């Protein structure tokens, strides 16, 4: 019963964590366009969040392992996010929005690696951890739905801050797990021995994040989609990811490396489809497929790393790799869209993800070290 209670608390905290992020993140290109008309500046604003998150995740992930602490960094991250996401409400020019995004990136970077590691360590049956992690996707879904219901920019910042405060309140009931300090295998060694996994993840997510930068704008400007219609498109993504991650807890029994490779490779098909759509609702099935690929690569990649490396450090590097991609991708997307157009961003994503899949084939199935 105690174990069940801990897992439910972790699920709830993860839910509010990702709902708080997603309600702002998905609509950020639209938010940024409220303060600037430059596609390049929009790309910089979108990228700033991930840029600040990179070092934060690596640093605090490593410190969490060295100190043998998870809960302190989880709570600190929730508090920081409640403040910095709330500050978006007052960001009425490019500089203020940029500063708010940097602060939000640092705050999320504090808690993301610790939260994933805590979920992994709280459950003895590692297959069941996928069910806990699935609440990441459910949180994203809830945040997107909330933004769609609000159908206005300003209120979502206050809702986001409130969601983080709810998560912080839940963590007050989480117990401090007895953990051994994990000091072996430094950051450089972990990156070196898992270089093909990290490189393929980096390239895949550069392609994906470049598309996420322009997709809301494309749906709105080209197809006349409203905010709530954009939220419906993204709900297809997160709902599918939630379902598939739960299936991985018992029904889908595939090697973690194979899951990762499937997640990388099939993503290319998504952007082939998005390049061909002629109305906003046609994006829904392809976004559902994104949910499948995300579930496979996120669970497969993270679990493989934690089986073979210090937990918080390796998941911190995984998350920071996504953050690096989310810095590079929006800048590339802004540049390509400015000079060529939205569909050309899709073509770029397809090409780079094919390269990522070829590199992922070099990741070995057996445990390292």
C-alpha positions in Angstrom: 0.0 0.0 0.0 2.9 2.4 0.8 4.5 1.7 -2.5 1.2 2.3 -4.3 0.8 5.6 -2.5 4.3 6.7 -3.4 3.8 5.8 -7.1 0.5 7.7 -7.2 2.1 10.7 -5.6 4.9 10.6 -8.2 2.3 10.3 -11.0 0.4 13.3 -9.7 3.6 15.4 -9.3 4.7 14.5 -12.8 1.3 15.4 -14.1 1.3 18.9 -12.7 5.0 19.4 -13.7 4.4 18.7 -17.4 1.0 20.4 -17.5 2.6 23.6 -16.2 5.3 23.4 -18.9 3.1 22.4 -21.8 0.4 25.0 -21.4 3.0 27.7 -22.3 5.4 25.7 -24.4 3.1 24.6 -27.2 1.8 28.1 -27.9 5.1 29.8 -27.4 5.6 30.7 -31.1 2.2 32.4 -31.0 3.1 34.1 -27.7 6.4 35.3 -29.1 4.6 36.8 -32.1 2.7 39.0 -29.8 6.0 40.9 -29.0 7.9 40.6 -32.3 7.1 40.1 -36.0 10.5 38.6 -36.8 10.6 34.9 -37.4 14.2 34.9 -36.5 13.6 36.5 -33.1 10.7 34.1 -32.5 13.2 31.3 -33.0 15.7 32.8 -30.5 12.9 33.2 -27.9 11.8 29.6 -28.3 15.4 28.4 -28.2 16.3 30.5 -25.1 14.3 28.2 -22.8 16.1 25.1 -23.9 19.5 26.8 -24.0 19.2 27.7 -20.3 17.9 24.2 -19.5 20.9 22.5 -21.0 23.5 23.4 -18.3 20.9 23.3 -15.6 19.9 19.7 -16.3 23.5 18.5 -16.6 24.7 20.3 -13.5 21.8 19.6 -11.2 21.4 16.0 -12.5 25.0 15.3 -11.6 24.7 17.0 -8.2 21.6 15.0 -7.5 23.6 11.8 -8.0 26.6 12.9 -6.0 24.6 14.1 -3.1 22.2 11.1 -3.2 19.3 13.6 -3.1 16.2 13.8 -5.4 13.4 15.4 -3.4 15.2 18.6 -2.6 15.9 19.4 -6.3 12.3 18.4 -7.3 10.8 20.8 -4.8 13.3 23.6 -5.7 12.4 23.2 -9.3 8.6 23.3 -8.7 9.0 26.5 -6.7 11.3 28.1 -9.3 8.9 27.2 -12.1 5.9 28.6 -10.2 7.7 32.0 -10.0 9.3 32.2 -13.5 6.3 30.9 -15.5 4.2 33.4 -13.6 6.5 36.2 -14.6 5.6 35.5 -18.3 2.4 37.4 -17.5 4.4 40.7 -17.3 6.6 40.0 -20.4 5.3 42.6 -22.9 8.4 43.0 -25.0 11.1 40.8 -26.5 13.7 41.3 -23.7 11.3 40.6 -20.8 9.9 37.5 -22.6 13.5 36.3 -23.3 14.5 36.7 -19.6 11.3 34.9 -18.4 12.1 32.0 -20.7 15.7 31.7 -19.5 14.5 31.6 -15.9 11.9 29.0 -16.7 14.6 26.9 -18.5 16.8 27.0 -15.4 14.0 26.1 -13.1 12.8 23.1 -15.1 16.3 21.9 -15.5 16.7 21.6 -11.8 13.9 19.1 -11.3 13.6 17.1 -14.6 16.5 14.6 -14.1 15.7 14.2 -10.4 12.0 13.5 -11.1 12.7 10.8 -13.7 15.3 9.2 -11.4 13.0 9.3 -8.4 10.2 7.6 -10.4 12.7 4.9 -11.5 14.0 4.3 -8.0 10.6 4.4 -6.2 9.4 1.3 -8.2 11.0 -2.1 -7.8 9.3 -3.5 -10.9 11.0 -1.4 -13.6 8.4 -2.3 -16.3 5.8 -0.5 -14.2 7.8 2.7 -14.3 6.6 3.3 -17.8 3.1 3.8 -16.4 4.5 6.4 -14.0 6.3 8.2 -16.8 3.2 8.1 -18.9 1.8 10.9 -16.7 4.3 13.2 -18.4 2.3 12.8 -21.5 -1.0 13.1 -19.6 0.2 16.3 -18.1 1.1 17.7 -21.5 -2.3 16.8 -22.7 -4.0 18.5 -19.8 -1.9 21.7 -20.3 -2.7 21.8 -24.0 -6.5 21.3 -23.3 -6.4 24.0 -20.6 -4.8 26.4 -23.1 -7.3 25.6 -25.7 -10.2 26.2 -23.3 -8.7 29.5 -22.2 -8.3 30.4 -25.9 -6.3 33.5 -24.8 -2.7 34.1 -24.2 -2.5 36.0 -20.8 -4.5 33.6 -18.6 -2.3 30.6 -19.4 0.7 32.0 -17.6 -1.3 32.3 -14.3 -2.7 28.8 -14.9 0.8 27.5 -15.4 2.1 29.0 -12.2 -0.9 27.5 -10.3 -0.2 24.0 -11.7 3.4 24.1 -10.5 2.2 25.2 -7.0 -0.1 22.1 -7.0 2.9 19.9 -7.9 4.9 21.5 -5.1 2.1 20.8 -2.6 2.1 17.1 -3.6 5.8 16.7 -3.2 5.4 17.6 0.5 4.0 14.1 0.9 6.7 12.3 -0.9 9.2 10.4 1.3 13.0 10.9 1.0 14.2 7.7 -0.5 17.3 6.1 0.9 19.8 6.4 -1.9 23.5 5.5 -2.4 25.6 8.4 -3.7 26.4 7.7 -7.4 29.8 9.2 -8.1 31.3 6.7 -10.6 31.2 7.4 -14.3 31.5 11.1 -14.9 29.6 13.1 -17.5 32.3 12.8 -20.2 32.5 9.0 -19.8 28.7 8.5 -19.9 28.5 10.6 -23.1 31.4 8.8 -24.7 30.1 5.3 -24.2 26.6 6.2 -25.2 27.6 8.6 -28.0 25.5 6.9 -30.7 22.4 7.1 -28.6 22.9 10.8 -27.7 23.9 11.8 -31.3 20.9 10.1 -32.9 18.6 11.7 -30.2 20.2 15.1 -30.9 19.6 14.9 -34.6 16.1 13.5 -34.3 15.0 16.2 -31.9 16.7 19.0 -34.0 14.4 18.0 -36.8 11.3 17.7 -34.5 11.9 20.9 -32.6 12.3 22.8 -35.9 8.9 21.7 -36.9 7.3 22.4 -33.5 8.5 26.0 -33.8 6.6 26.7 -37.0 3.7 24.2 -36.9 1.3 26.3 -34.7 2.1 29.3 -37.0 1.5 27.2 -40.1 -1.8 25.9 -38.8 -3.0 29.4 -37.8 -1.7 31.4 -40.8 -2.1 28.9 -43.6 -5.2 27.0 -42.5 -7.0 29.5 -40.3 -6.9 27.3 -37.1 -8.0 28.8 -33.8 -6.0 28.2 -30.6 -8.5 25.5 -29.4 -8.1 23.8 -32.8 -4.4 23.8 -32.4 -4.8 22.3 -29.0 -6.9 19.5 -30.4 -4.1 18.7 -32.9 -1.6 18.4 -30.0 -4.0 16.4 -27.8 -3.8 13.6 -30.4 0.0 13.5 -29.7 -0.1 13.4 -26.0 -3.1 11.1 -25.6 -1.4 8.5 -27.8 1.9 8.8 -25.9 0.0 8.3 -22.6 -1.7 5.2 -23.9 1.4 3.6 -25.5 3.6 4.3 -22.4 1.0 2.5 -20.2 1.0 -0.4 -22.6 4.8 -0.6 -22.2 4.2 -1.3 -18.5 2.9 -4.8 -19.4 1.7 -5.4 -23.0 4.6 -4.1 -25.1 7.7 -6.2 -24.3 10.5 -5.0 -26.6 14.1 -4.4 -25.8 14.8 -0.8 -24.8 17.3 -0.2 -27.5 14.8 -1.5 -30.1 12.1 0.8 -28.7 14.6 3.7 -29.1 15.4 2.9 -32.7 11.7 2.6 -33.6 11.0 6.0 -32.0 13.8 7.6 -34.0 13.1 6.1 -37.4 9.3 6.3 -37.6 9.4 10.1 -36.8 10.5 10.8 -40.3 7.1 9.5 -41.6 5.4 12.0 -39.4 6.9 15.0 -41.2 6.3 13.5 -44.6 2.7 13.5 -43.7 2.7 17.0 -42.2 4.3 18.4 -45.4 1.3 17.2 -47.4 -1.7 18.3 -45.3 -4.2 20.8 -46.7 -6.3 21.6 -43.6 -5.6 21.9 -39.9 -7.4 18.7 -38.9 -5.3 16.6 -41.2 -2.4 17.0 -38.8 -4.2 15.0 -36.1 -3.2 11.4 -37.3 0.4 12.4 -37.8 0.5 14.0 -34.4 -0.9 10.8 -32.9 2.0 9.0 -34.6 4.4 11.4 -33.0 3.0 10.3 -29.7 3.9 6.7 -30.5 7.4 7.6 -31.5 7.9 9.8 -28.5 6.8 7.0 -26.1 9.2 4.5 -27.7 12.3 6.7 -27.8 11.7 8.3 -24.4 11.1 5.1 -22.5 13.6 3.1 -24.5 16.4 5.7 -24.3 16.0 6.7 -20.6 15.6 3.1 -19.3 18.5 1.9 -21.2 20.7 4.7 -19.8 19.5 4.1 -16.2 20.2 0.4 -16.5 23.9 1.1 -17.2 24.7 4.5 -15.7 24.1 6.8 -12.7 20.4 7.5 -12.9 20.1 11.3 -12.5 23.3 12.1 -14.4 22.4 10.0 -17.5 18.8 11.2 -17.6 20.0 14.7 -17.2 22.3 14.3 -20.2 19.3 12.8 -22.1 17.1 15.8 -21.2 19.9 18.3 -21.9 20.4 16.6 -25.3 16.8 17.4 -26.1 17.4 20.9 -24.8 20.4 21.4 -27.1 18.2 20.2 -30.0 15.5 22.7 -28.9 18.0 25.5 -29.1 19.3 24.6 -32.6 16.0 23.5 -34.1 14.1 26.7 -33.6 16.9 28.8 -35.0 17.1 26.7 -38.1 13.3 26.7 -38.4 13.2 30.5 -38.2 15.9 30.8 -40.8 14.4 28.3 -43.2 10.9 29.7 -42.8 12.1 33.3 -43.3 13.9 32.6 -46.5 11.9 29.7 -48.0 8.7 28.7 -46.2 7.0 26.4 -43.7 7.0 23.3 -45.7 10.7 23.5 -46.4 11.2 23.1 -42.6 9.4 19.7 -42.9 11.8 18.7 -45.7 14.8 19.6 -43.5 13.3 17.6 -40.6 12.8 14.5 -42.7 16.4 14.5 -44.0 18.1 15.0 -40.6 15.9 12.3 -38.9 16.8 9.8 -41.5 20.5 10.5 -40.6 19.6 10.1 -36.9 18.0 6.7 -37.6 21.1 5.4 -39.4 23.3 6.5 -36.5 20.9 4.8 -33.9 21.5 1.5 -35.6 25.0 1.5 -34.0 23.6 1.5 -30.5 24.2 -1.9 -29.0 21.6 -3.9 -27.1 23.8 -5.4 -24.5 24.6 -3.6 -21.2 27.7 -1.5 -21.1 30.1 -1.8 -18.3 
